[in-house]
Amino acid sequence: MVKGDGPSAVAPLRGAGERAAEAANSGADGEPGSGGRGRWGFRLGEWAVLGAFLGLVLLGSWNWAGEPPPPPELSAEDLETLEILRSLRDAEVGRELFMTSASSDRWMLDAGFDAPEDDATWMISTEARLEFTPVGSPARLIEIAVYPFLADSVPSRTLAIETSIDYVEWEMRGGGQLVSARLDPELEDQVVTLRCDSVDAPVDLGIGTDVRPLCLKLISVRLSP
C-alpha cells in the first residue's frame, strides 16, 4: 500500500508463463505478432552455426587421424644444401677423428655438446649424441677418447654409451681414457648416445669460474672396421 488519499491498486505480478508468451509474440523490433518468425529465424541460425562447428570438428579429426600432410617440395638448391650438410657428417673409418674447433670431423657432434674448442669439446648435458655416416668401409666399433670432469667431491662419473646394437657403462676416474661400443655395420647412418650420471659446474664445486654444467671433454673418435 502506498500512502495517499485512498487505497492504492497494486497490479498483480505476472506469471512466468505470461511473460514467456509475451516474449514469444514480440519480435526483435517489438512489434506484436512477429515473435514466431524471429524465433524460428534464430533457431535456423543456431543450427547453421552448430552444423559449421561440427564440420570443423570432423575435418580436424580427419586430419589428426589421417595421414600427415606431404612435406613441402624442396628446390634443387635446397636438396643440394642438404646433401652438403649430410656429407659434412661423413666419418672416415680407421682414422682418428678429432673433436676440435679446427677439425672438419666436428660436424658429427649433435645435441648435448658445447661449441668445439681448440683442444676438444665439452659435453654439457647428461645426454648427448654423435651422428655420422661411416665411409671407406663398414664400421663395427666406435672408440671414444674422453677426459672426465672430476673433483675431490666428485671422484668418478658413470658414462653409458648406446648404439643400435650395444649398450655399455663405464666408470670414469681421473685422467684420459678410451671407451668403446659395437656398431651395426649394416647401418648407413649411425647415432651414438652418451649419457652421464651427473654434471657439475666448476663454480659450484669451488674450483673455477666456469658456470657450464660439465660431464666430460670429448677428445676424439675412431671407427674401426
C-alpha positions as protocol buffer text, in pm:
chain_id: "A"
residue {
  index: 1
  type: MET
  ca { x: 0 y: 0 z: 0 }
}
residue {
  index: 2
  type: VAL
  ca { x: 119 y: 350 z: -88 }
}
residue {
  index: 3
  type: LYS
  ca { x: 23 y: 638 z: 140 }
}
residue {
  index: 4
  type: GLY
  ca { x: -238 y: 857 z: -35 }
}
residue {
  index: 5
  type: ASP
  ca { x: -597 y: 969 z: -49 }
}
residue {
  index: 6
  type: GLY
  ca { x: -736 y: 625 z: -94 }
}
residue {
  index: 7
  type: PRO
  ca { x: -635 y: 265 z: -119 }
}
residue {
  index: 8
  type: SER
  ca { x: -377 y: 203 z: -389 }
}
residue {
  index: 9
  type: ALA
  ca { x: -437 y: -54 z: -657 }
}
residue {
  index: 10
  type: VAL
  ca { x: -149 y: -293 z: -668 }
}
residue {
  index: 11
  type: ALA
  ca { x: -110 y: -473 z: -1002 }
}
residue {
  index: 12
  type: PRO
  ca { x: -72 y: -848 z: -965 }
}
residue {
  index: 13
  type: LEU
  ca { x: 268 y: -995 z: -1065 }
}
residue {
  index: 14
  type: ARG
  ca { x: 257 y: -1168 z: -1399 }
}
residue {
  index: 15
  type: GLY
  ca { x: 347 y: -1533 z: -1407 }
}
residue {
  index: 16
  type: ALA
  ca { x: 640 y: -1678 z: -1596 }
}
residue {
  index: 17
  type: GLY
  ca { x: 406 y: -1828 z: -1849 }
}
residue {
  index: 18
  type: GLU
  ca { x: 256 y: -1491 z: -1934 }
}
residue {
  index: 19
  type: ARG
  ca { x: 600 y: -1331 z: -1974 }
}
residue {
  index: 20
  type: ALA
  ca { x: 718 y: -1615 z: -2196 }
}
residue {
  index: 21
  type: ALA
  ca { x: 404 y: -1587 z: -2410 }
}
residue {
  index: 22
  type: GLU
  ca { x: 455 y: -1214 z: -2448 }
}
residue {
  index: 23
  type: ALA
  ca { x: 818 y: -1261 z: -2542 }
}
residue {
  index: 24
  type: ALA
  ca { x: 724 y: -1528 z: -2796 }
}
residue {
  index: 25
  type: ASN
  ca { x: 466 y: -1296 z: -2952 }
}
residue {
  index: 26
  type: SER
  ca { x: 703 y: -997 z: -2972 }
}
residue {
  index: 27
  type: GLY
  ca { x: 959 y: -974 z: -3248 }
}
residue {
  index: 28
  type: ALA
  ca { x: 1309 y: -832 z: -3235 }
}
residue {
  index: 29
  type: ASP
  ca { x: 1162 y: -493 z: -3328 }
}
residue {
  index: 30
  type: GLY
  ca { x: 899 y: -512 z: -3052 }
}
residue {
  index: 31
  type: GLU
  ca { x: 604 y: -546 z: -3289 }
}
residue {
  index: 32
  type: PRO
  ca { x: 332 y: -788 z: -3185 }
}
residue {
  index: 33
  type: GLY
  ca { x: 291 y: -1098 z: -3396 }
}
residue {
  index: 34
  type: SER
  ca { x: 647 y: -1114 z: -3529 }
}
residue {
  index: 35
  type: GLY
  ca { x: 781 y: -1335 z: -3246 }
}
residue {
  index: 36
  type: GLY
  ca { x: 723 y: -1663 z: -3429 }
}
residue {
  index: 37
  type: ARG
  ca { x: 927 y: -1555 z: -3729 }
}
residue {
  index: 38
  type: GLY
  ca { x: 1208 y: -1422 z: -3507 }
}
residue {
  index: 39
  type: ARG
  ca { x: 1217 y: -1739 z: -3301 }
}
residue {
  index: 40
  type: TRP
  ca { x: 1237 y: -1972 z: -3599 }
}
residue {
  index: 41
  type: GLY
  ca { x: 1491 y: -1749 z: -3769 }
}
residue {
  index: 42
  type: PHE
  ca { x: 1707 y: -1763 z: -3456 }
}
residue {
  index: 43
  type: ARG
  ca { x: 1670 y: -2144 z: -3438 }
}
residue {
  index: 44
  type: LEU
  ca { x: 1779 y: -2179 z: -3801 }
}
residue {
  index: 45
  type: GLY
  ca { x: 2080 y: -1961 z: -3727 }
}
residue {
  index: 46
  type: GLU
  ca { x: 2167 y: -2181 z: -3429 }
}
residue {
  index: 47
  type: TRP
  ca { x: 2150 y: -2494 z: -3641 }
}
residue {
  index: 48
  type: ALA
  ca { x: 2366 y: -2333 z: -3910 }
}
residue {
  index: 49
  type: VAL
  ca { x: 2636 y: -2236 z: -3658 }
}
residue {
  index: 50
  type: LEU
  ca { x: 2620 y: -2581 z: -3494 }
}
residue {
  index: 51
  type: GLY
  ca { x: 2650 y: -2752 z: -3833 }
}
residue {
  index: 52
  type: ALA
  ca { x: 2951 y: -2543 z: -3926 }
}
residue {
  index: 53
  type: PHE
  ca { x: 3116 y: -2617 z: -3589 }
}
residue {
  index: 54
  type: LEU
  ca { x: 3060 y: -2992 z: -3624 }
}
residue {
  index: 55
  type: GLY
  ca { x: 3201 y: -2977 z: -3975 }
}
residue {
  index: 56
  type: LEU
  ca { x: 3520 y: -2816 z: -3848 }
}
residue {
  index: 57
  type: VAL
  ca { x: 3549 y: -3072 z: -3569 }
}
residue {
  index: 58
  type: LEU
  ca { x: 3507 y: -3360 z: -3812 }
}
residue {
  index: 59
  type: LEU
  ca { x: 3757 y: -3206 z: -4051 }
}
residue {
  index: 60
  type: GLY
  ca { x: 4007 y: -3164 z: -3770 }
}
residue {
  index: 61
  type: SER
  ca { x: 3951 y: -3522 z: -3654 }
}
residue {
  index: 62
  type: TRP
  ca { x: 4009 y: -3646 z: -4006 }
}
residue {
  index: 63
  type: ASN
  ca { x: 4333 y: -3453 z: -4029 }
}
residue {
  index: 64
  type: TRP
  ca { x: 4452 y: -3586 z: -3693 }
}
residue {
  index: 65
  type: ALA
  ca { x: 4357 y: -3945 z: -3764 }
}
residue {
  index: 66
  type: GLY
  ca { x: 4455 y: -3945 z: -4131 }
}
residue {
  index: 67
  type: GLU
  ca { x: 4793 y: -3945 z: -4298 }
}
residue {
  index: 68
  type: PRO
  ca { x: 5023 y: -3648 z: -4226 }
}
residue {
  index: 69
  type: PRO
  ca { x: 5034 y: -3387 z: -4500 }
}
residue {
  index: 70
  type: PRO
  ca { x: 5310 y: -3434 z: -4756 }
}
residue {
  index: 71
  type: PRO
  ca { x: 5631 y: -3239 z: -4686 }
}
residue {
  index: 72
  type: PRO
  ca { x: 5685 y: -2925 z: -4890 }
}
residue {
  index: 73
  type: GLU
  ca { x: 5867 y: -2978 z: -5214 }
}
residue {
  index: 74
  type: LEU
  ca { x: 6235 y: -2885 z: -5195 }
}
residue {
  index: 75
  type: SER
  ca { x: 6404 y: -2690 z: -5467 }
}
residue {
  index: 76
  type: ALA
  ca { x: 6720 y: -2811 z: -5638 }
}
residue {
  index: 77
  type: GLU
  ca { x: 6918 y: -2562 z: -5426 }
}
residue {
  index: 78
  type: ASP
  ca { x: 6763 y: -2697 z: -5105 }
}
residue {
  index: 79
  type: LEU
  ca { x: 6844 y: -3055 z: -5200 }
}
residue {
  index: 80
  type: GLU
  ca { x: 7200 y: -2957 z: -5281 }
}
residue {
  index: 81
  type: THR
  ca { x: 7235 y: -2786 z: -4941 }
}
residue {
  index: 82
  type: LEU
  ca { x: 7100 y: -3095 z: -4763 }
}
residue {
  index: 83
  type: GLU
  ca { x: 7347 y: -3313 z: -4948 }
}
residue {
  index: 84
  type: ILE
  ca { x: 7633 y: -3085 z: -4843 }
}
residue {
  index: 85
  type: LEU
  ca { x: 7521 y: -3100 z: -4480 }
}
residue {
  index: 86
  type: ARG
  ca { x: 7499 y: -3479 z: -4494 }
}
residue {
  index: 87
  type: SER
  ca { x: 7847 y: -3503 z: -4642 }
}
residue {
  index: 88
  type: LEU
  ca { x: 7987 y: -3299 z: -4351 }
}
residue {
  index: 89
  type: ARG
  ca { x: 7895 y: -3591 z: -4127 }
}
residue {
  index: 90
  type: ASP
  ca { x: 8088 y: -3845 z: -4330 }
}
residue {
  index: 91
  type: ALA
  ca { x: 8327 y: -4016 z: -4089 }
}
residue {
  index: 92
  type: GLU
  ca { x: 8628 y: -4197 z: -4227 }
}
residue {
  index: 93
  type: VAL
  ca { x: 8672 y: -4546 z: -4086 }
}
residue {
  index: 94
  type: GLY
  ca { x: 9016 y: -4629 z: -3947 }
}
residue {
  index: 95
  type: ARG
  ca { x: 9126 y: -4270 z: -3878 }
}
residue {
  index: 96
  type: GLU
  ca { x: 9128 y: -4072 z: -3556 }
}
residue {
  index: 97
  type: LEU
  ca { x: 8862 y: -3800 z: -3579 }
}
residue {
  index: 98
  type: PHE
  ca { x: 8942 y: -3501 z: -3359 }
}
residue {
  index: 99
  type: MET
  ca { x: 8662 y: -3300 z: -3197 }
}
residue {
  index: 100
  type: THR
  ca { x: 8831 y: -2960 z: -3210 }
}
residue {
  index: 101
  type: SER
  ca { x: 8719 y: -2625 z: -3350 }
}
residue {
  index: 102
  type: ALA
  ca { x: 8963 y: -2656 z: -3642 }
}
residue {
  index: 103
  type: SER
  ca { x: 8862 y: -3012 z: -3738 }
}
residue {
  index: 104
  type: SER
  ca { x: 8606 y: -3084 z: -4009 }
}
residue {
  index: 105
  type: ASP
  ca { x: 8514 y: -3401 z: -3817 }
}
residue {
  index: 106
  type: ARG
  ca { x: 8338 y: -3190 z: -3551 }
}
residue {
  index: 107
  type: TRP
  ca { x: 8018 y: -3195 z: -3758 }
}
residue {
  index: 108
  type: MET
  ca { x: 7927 y: -3532 z: -3608 }
}
residue {
  index: 109
  type: LEU
  ca { x: 7866 y: -3354 z: -3276 }
}
residue {
  index: 110
  type: ASP
  ca { x: 7495 y: -3310 z: -3210 }
}
residue {
  index: 111
  type: ALA
  ca { x: 7274 y: -3211 z: -2916 }
}
residue {
  index: 112
  type: GLY
  ca { x: 7433 y: -3209 z: -2570 }
}
residue {
  index: 113
  type: PHE
  ca { x: 7775 y: -3076 z: -2672 }
}
residue {
  index: 114
  type: ASP
  ca { x: 7909 y: -2724 z: -2638 }
}
residue {
  index: 115
  type: ALA
  ca { x: 8089 y: -2545 z: -2920 }
}
residue {
  index: 116
  type: PRO
  ca { x: 8419 y: -2717 z: -3003 }
}
residue {
  index: 117
  type: GLU
  ca { x: 8730 y: -2561 z: -2851 }
}
residue {
  index: 118
  type: ASP
  ca { x: 9093 y: -2564 z: -2958 }
}
residue {
  index: 119
  type: ASP
  ca { x: 9172 y: -2896 z: -2790 }
}
residue {
  index: 120
  type: ALA
  ca { x: 8840 y: -3081 z: -2753 }
}
residue {
  index: 121
  type: THR
  ca { x: 8464 y: -3040 z: -2693 }
}
residue {
  index: 122
  type: TRP
  ca { x: 8278 y: -3037 z: -2363 }
}
residue {
  index: 123
  type: MET
  ca { x: 7970 y: -3249 z: -2305 }
}
residue {
  index: 124
  type: ILE
  ca { x: 7742 y: -3008 z: -2117 }
}
residue {
  index: 125
  type: SER
  ca { x: 7434 y: -3224 z: -2058 }
}
residue {
  index: 126
  type: THR
  ca { x: 7351 y: -3559 z: -1907 }
}
residue {
  index: 127
  type: GLU
  ca { x: 7275 y: -3679 z: -2261 }
}
residue {
  index: 128
  type: ALA
  ca { x: 7450 y: -3607 z: -2589 }
}
residue {
  index: 129
  type: ARG
  ca { x: 7455 y: -3755 z: -2939 }
}
residue {
  index: 130
  type: LEU
  ca { x: 7700 y: -3830 z: -3216 }
}
residue {
  index: 131
  type: GLU
  ca { x: 7552 y: -3865 z: -3565 }
}
residue {
  index: 132
  type: PHE
  ca { x: 7762 y: -3973 z: -3860 }
}
residue {
  index: 133
  type: THR
  ca { x: 7790 y: -4186 z: -4173 }
}
residue {
  index: 134
  type: PRO
  ca { x: 8089 y: -4423 z: -4188 }
}
residue {
  index: 135
  type: VAL
  ca { x: 8277 y: -4400 z: -4518 }
}
residue {
  index: 136
  type: GLY
  ca { x: 8553 y: -4615 z: -4664 }
}
residue {
  index: 137
  type: SER
  ca { x: 8425 y: -4939 z: -4513 }
}
residue {
  index: 138
  type: PRO
  ca { x: 8155 y: -5057 z: -4271 }
}
residue {
  index: 139
  type: ALA
  ca { x: 8218 y: -4963 z: -3907 }
}
residue {
  index: 140
  type: ARG
  ca { x: 8182 y: -5229 z: -3638 }
}
residue {
  index: 141
  type: LEU
  ca { x: 8329 y: -5048 z: -3337 }
}
residue {
  index: 142
  type: ILE
  ca { x: 8344 y: -4691 z: -3206 }
}
residue {
  index: 143
  type: GLU
  ca { x: 8619 y: -4584 z: -2966 }
}
residue {
  index: 144
  type: ILE
  ca { x: 8579 y: -4253 z: -2786 }
}
residue {
  index: 145
  type: ALA
  ca { x: 8866 y: -4076 z: -2611 }
}
residue {
  index: 146
  type: VAL
  ca { x: 8736 y: -3871 z: -2318 }
}
residue {
  index: 147
  type: TYR
  ca { x: 8865 y: -3676 z: -2022 }
}
residue {
  index: 148
  type: PRO
  ca { x: 8606 y: -3669 z: -1740 }
}
residue {
  index: 149
  type: PHE
  ca { x: 8546 y: -3357 z: -1535 }
}
residue {
  index: 150
  type: LEU
  ca { x: 8618 y: -3460 z: -1174 }
}
residue {
  index: 151
  type: ALA
  ca { x: 8692 y: -3300 z: -839 }
}
residue {
  index: 152
  type: ASP
  ca { x: 8768 y: -3405 z: -483 }
}
residue {
  index: 153
  type: SER
  ca { x: 8394 y: -3411 z: -413 }
}
residue {
  index: 154
  type: VAL
  ca { x: 8323 y: -3593 z: -742 }
}
residue {
  index: 155
  type: PRO
  ca { x: 8593 y: -3864 z: -776 }
}
residue {
  index: 156
  type: SER
  ca { x: 8419 y: -4051 z: -1059 }
}
residue {
  index: 157
  type: ARG
  ca { x: 8136 y: -4038 z: -1310 }
}
residue {
  index: 158
  type: THR
  ca { x: 7946 y: -4313 z: -1489 }
}
residue {
  index: 159
  type: LEU
  ca { x: 7923 y: -4291 z: -1866 }
}
residue {
  index: 160
  type: ALA
  ca { x: 7681 y: -4502 z: -2067 }
}
residue {
  index: 161
  type: ILE
  ca { x: 7715 y: -4546 z: -2444 }
}
residue {
  index: 162
  type: GLU
  ca { x: 7423 y: -4669 z: -2650 }
}
residue {
  index: 163
  type: THR
  ca { x: 7421 y: -4770 z: -3018 }
}
residue {
  index: 164
  type: SER
  ca { x: 7162 y: -4955 z: -3225 }
}
residue {
  index: 165
  type: ILE
  ca { x: 7304 y: -5289 z: -3111 }
}
residue {
  index: 166
  type: ASP
  ca { x: 7502 y: -5223 z: -2793 }
}
residue {
  index: 167
  type: TYR
  ca { x: 7482 y: -5065 z: -2450 }
}
residue {
  index: 168
  type: VAL
  ca { x: 7783 y: -5033 z: -2219 }
}
residue {
  index: 169
  type: GLU
  ca { x: 7859 y: -4846 z: -1897 }
}
residue {
  index: 170
  type: TRP
  ca { x: 8198 y: -4719 z: -1785 }
}
residue {
  index: 171
  type: GLU
  ca { x: 8311 y: -4575 z: -1454 }
}
residue {
  index: 172
  type: MET
  ca { x: 8535 y: -4282 z: -1539 }
}
residue {
  index: 173
  type: ARG
  ca { x: 8807 y: -4186 z: -1294 }
}
residue {
  index: 174
  type: GLY
  ca { x: 9093 y: -3940 z: -1320 }
}
residue {
  index: 175
  type: GLY
  ca { x: 9283 y: -3896 z: -1645 }
}
residue {
  index: 176
  type: GLY
  ca { x: 9210 y: -3954 z: -2011 }
}
residue {
  index: 177
  type: GLN
  ca { x: 9054 y: -4285 z: -2106 }
}
residue {
  index: 178
  type: LEU
  ca { x: 8918 y: -4477 z: -2402 }
}
residue {
  index: 179
  type: VAL
  ca { x: 8562 y: -4614 z: -2404 }
}
residue {
  index: 180
  type: SER
  ca { x: 8409 y: -4822 z: -2682 }
}
residue {
  index: 181
  type: ALA
  ca { x: 8088 y: -4986 z: -2809 }
}
residue {
  index: 182
  type: ARG
  ca { x: 7986 y: -5204 z: -3101 }
}
residue {
  index: 183
  type: LEU
  ca { x: 7820 y: -5064 z: -3414 }
}
residue {
  index: 184
  type: ASP
  ca { x: 7589 y: -5230 z: -3665 }
}
residue {
  index: 185
  type: PRO
  ca { x: 7796 y: -5248 z: -3986 }
}
residue {
  index: 186
  type: GLU
  ca { x: 7479 y: -5265 z: -4194 }
}
residue {
  index: 187
  type: LEU
  ca { x: 7361 y: -4919 z: -4088 }
}
residue {
  index: 188
  type: GLU
  ca { x: 7445 y: -4631 z: -4319 }
}
residue {
  index: 189
  type: ASP
  ca { x: 7356 y: -4352 z: -4074 }
}
residue {
  index: 190
  type: GLN
  ca { x: 7476 y: -4409 z: -3718 }
}
residue {
  index: 191
  type: VAL
  ca { x: 7353 y: -4247 z: -3396 }
}
residue {
  index: 192
  type: VAL
  ca { x: 7557 y: -4295 z: -3077 }
}
residue {
  index: 193
  type: THR
  ca { x: 7409 y: -4165 z: -2750 }
}
residue {
  index: 194
  type: LEU
  ca { x: 7625 y: -4076 z: -2450 }
}
residue {
  index: 195
  type: ARG
  ca { x: 7467 y: -4049 z: -2105 }
}
residue {
  index: 196
  type: CYS
  ca { x: 7638 y: -3916 z: -1795 }
}
residue {
  index: 197
  type: ASP
  ca { x: 7503 y: -3987 z: -1449 }
}
residue {
  index: 198
  type: SER
  ca { x: 7569 y: -3627 z: -1340 }
}
residue {
  index: 199
  type: VAL
  ca { x: 7705 y: -3289 z: -1447 }
}
residue {
  index: 200
  type: ASP
  ca { x: 7857 y: -3014 z: -1234 }
}
residue {
  index: 201
  type: ALA
  ca { x: 7966 y: -2656 z: -1288 }
}
residue {
  index: 202
  type: PRO
  ca { x: 8320 y: -2573 z: -1170 }
}
residue {
  index: 203
  type: VAL
  ca { x: 8188 y: -2263 z: -995 }
}
residue {
  index: 204
  type: ASP
  ca { x: 7955 y: -2481 z: -785 }
}
residue {
  index: 205
  type: LEU
  ca { x: 8242 y: -2707 z: -683 }
}
residue {
  index: 206
  type: GLY
  ca { x: 8465 y: -2412 z: -590 }
}
residue {
  index: 207
  type: ILE
  ca { x: 8735 y: -2496 z: -844 }
}
residue {
  index: 208
  type: GLY
  ca { x: 8683 y: -2228 z: -1105 }
}
residue {
  index: 209
  type: THR
  ca { x: 8455 y: -1964 z: -1251 }
}
residue {
  index: 210
  type: ASP
  ca { x: 8301 y: -2169 z: -1534 }
}
residue {
  index: 211
  type: VAL
  ca { x: 7923 y: -2186 z: -1490 }
}
residue {
  index: 212
  type: ARG
  ca { x: 7862 y: -2454 z: -1755 }
}
residue {
  index: 213
  type: PRO
  ca { x: 7740 y: -2797 z: -1638 }
}
residue {
  index: 214
  type: LEU
  ca { x: 8021 y: -3034 z: -1738 }
}
residue {
  index: 215
  type: CYS
  ca { x: 8048 y: -3412 z: -1767 }
}
residue {
  index: 216
  type: LEU
  ca { x: 8350 y: -3480 z: -1982 }
}
residue {
  index: 217
  type: LYS
  ca { x: 8567 y: -3347 z: -2257 }
}
residue {
  index: 218
  type: LEU
  ca { x: 8540 y: -3539 z: -2585 }
}
residue {
  index: 219
  type: ILE
  ca { x: 8886 y: -3551 z: -2741 }
}
residue {
  index: 220
  type: SER
  ca { x: 8849 y: -3778 z: -3043 }
}
residue {
  index: 221
  type: VAL
  ca { x: 8656 y: -4063 z: -3205 }
}
residue {
  index: 222
  type: ARG
  ca { x: 8783 y: -4361 z: -3400 }
}
residue {
  index: 223
  type: LEU
  ca { x: 8570 y: -4601 z: -3608 }
}
residue {
  index: 224
  type: SER
  ca { x: 8707 y: -4949 z: -3663 }
}
residue {
  index: 225
  type: PRO
  ca { x: 8604 y: -5197 z: -3938 }
}
